[in-house]
Amino acid sequence: MNESTRITLAASAVLAVASLLTGLPVATASPLGTQAPETLPMASTTDTTGDEVPAVTDGSNYKGNPETEAALVAGEDRRLVQVRTIASIARWTGVSTSIPYRVASSTGYTLVLPARDKEYTIDDLLALAPKTFVRQPDNSYLLSENIVVEAGGTLTLNRTGVLTINMLSNSQKFVSIVNYGGKLNISGTSDAPVRISSWDTDAGAPRTLTGTGRAYIRSIGGNVAIAHAAFQNLGFWSGRTGGLSMTGSDRPVTGALDTNGAKDTQYKAYHRKRHPKGDAAAVPAPASAPAPEPGSVLDVTGTATAAKDAGLPNSDYSYVTASVVDTTVTDNVYGLFLANAVGASIHNVTVKDSRMDGIVLHRYVSDATVVDTSVSNSALNGFNLSRATRSVRLDNDKAISNGRNGIYVDGRPLATGPSATGTALTSSGSNLVLINNTVTDSAHYGMEIRGGNNTTVRNNTVVGSPMGIVVTDTASRVIVAGNHLSNQISQAIALRDGVTRSAVSNNTVTGGTVGIYLRNAQALVEGNTLSGVTNHGISVIGTAGSDVKANTIAGSGPSAIDLKRAGNVSSADNATGNWVLTKSLWDQLVSFFQPLTIMWTLLALLLLVTAARGHRRRHSIRHPYADQAPLSTFTDLDPMLVRPDSIGPLTHGAQESKRGRRRADPASGAGHDPQPALVSVEAGTA
């Protein structure tokens, strides 16, 4: 019985127990002498429509099958856990894993490359998998089996001349290359880059549909070095299966998977506590020890229980290190995806036509540099620096015609309240530097910074897009300086919604409706040059407290500096002589009809109306009896009226009354009887 067969029998014996305890499907390990079939029965993951799957309606234009693809991602996670579990069990049961072996599961075979000093090469793959890594008539290679590189192993993909690797992807099956804590080297030359693509054997072309999964490359921890390579049509659905990803690990790394001796030392130190007498037999090396007693690092069943004893120090988390240079990536779901990465270096990389974001630094990426790199035509963001990224530098990069933002930075807290992990509520992103970049024709914003501390945005060129540089969501200590912005539709530079202790200085803005816009933000706005602005040069709203000074503003609109809606703002030494004040009829009406203006206007109108009516009365005075007529004029007309003399002499009372009237009117003269009064009598009383 050879060593490969021994590995198979031992691993198969313990796998059934491990499957029951971990909840994973039962898999088998096979020696390399038993070759994997070219086509394996696969669990059905498609509906009756086959490749024609519904589109995701999330606004990203990603066409795929959400339910199926999410299930495939979960299936890939389970398969990788299976591989790792089998390797751990083999070590703890004393089975050597020094030679490659194969694990079969419901999703296909996985060729496992364990630790060894010598690297694995193309020639090794041809020898280990003659039926699943096959040279084609055009000198390309077709890979139809999953590959996993374990910690301590190195897989190098290079070749004298042109090397093209096509990874099987059709409606029934897809494969992957996963570096699980080891090293993955992919290197070509400037004249002959290594080309890796998904391959639909039915169509004889790269796979363009993602609904049934698609080939991908991933590193979980370990180290990745890629130079002079071209990746095309890889990945589906998630970041970790999105095409080309370096994700680190969110699981503790046990001593069995560490090759630098630190974990082995920790393992022995722990067992010395349990065996103070120093029994040598009780402190074996993890790789060759029999299964420890229950309650130790591993149960006798092989189930990992690293945290059962409080005396065992917590394991460190695994981070990936990566270098990607002189490389092109085309039509991946995520062009390049990094998480839990330290010291990543991305230089001279071109990413095109990504179905989600172009380059993503997702979580806990630190000390990374992205230089001389171009991202174009992504469905969402060109560059996406997600939460908990720190000390990242984007320098001399280009973001061209991306479907959302050219560069997106999210430094907001990972939690907004109590959480299971106890995450702090403070900003998660810090010390980010965005310099010398060019962003053109983004569909949303040129550059968006949400939250975070100590972000520098300097010497960038932003052309087109609805808005240029937008800083928001309680970002602090943001420096926006020396940038050149032109042809924005709305605001060129905007700080809003809680931004504090920031500065906008020495920027050049051409065009747009508002040059610099502050809303509930605290910033020093100094030394900026604005021209061709069509509404407000600088507009400040709210009472956060800002200084606006020494800016040169040219353009036209209601005002060069709009502070009417702001409080606690100082403005000084701004040059606005070339601003042309223009207001539309509506703006003029709105400016005029203020509440106090309306009140005083109504009072003035009331005074004018009153005065006009008084003037009219003075020029048309009428006699108070103008409407009266002597009674005599009505005598001959009205039979009810008669002359006094027609009814006899006056009575004594009437005579006295007449004398009194004469005394009261001496001008009437004695014996002169004025117009005889008219007396009304009832008919027939004379």
Secondary structure, DSSP 8 states (H G I E B T S, - for coil): --HHHHHHHHHHHHHHHHHHHHT----EEE-TTS---SS--------TTTT------SSS---S-HHHHHHHHHHHHHHHHHHHHHHHHHHHTT----S-EEEEETTEEEEEE---SS-B-HHHHHHH-TTTEEE-TTS-EEE-SEEEEETT-EEEE--SS--EEEEEBSSS-B-EEEEEBSEEEEE--SSS-EEEEEEBTTTTB-----TT---EEEEESSEEEEEEEEEES---SSSTTSEEEE---SSB--GGG--SSHHHHHHHHHHHHH-TT--GGGS--TTT-----TTSSB-TT--B-TTSSTTS----B--BEEEEEEEEEES-SEEEEE-SBBS-EEEEEEEE--SS-SEEE-SS-EEEEEES-EEES-SS-SEEE-TT-EEEEEES-EEES-SS-SEEEEE--S-SS--TT---SS---EEEEEES-EEE--SSEEEEEEE-EEEEEES-EEESSSEEEEEESS-EEEEEES-EEE--SSEEEEEESS-BSEEEES-EEESSSEEEEEES--EEEES-EEEEESSEEEEEEBSS-EEEES-EEEEEESEEEE-TTBSSEEEES-B-TTEEE---HHHHHHHH--HHHHHHHHHHHHHHHHHHHHHHHHT----TTTT---GGGGTTT-TTEE-GGGG-S--HHHHHHHHHHHHH-GGG-TT---S---EE--TT--
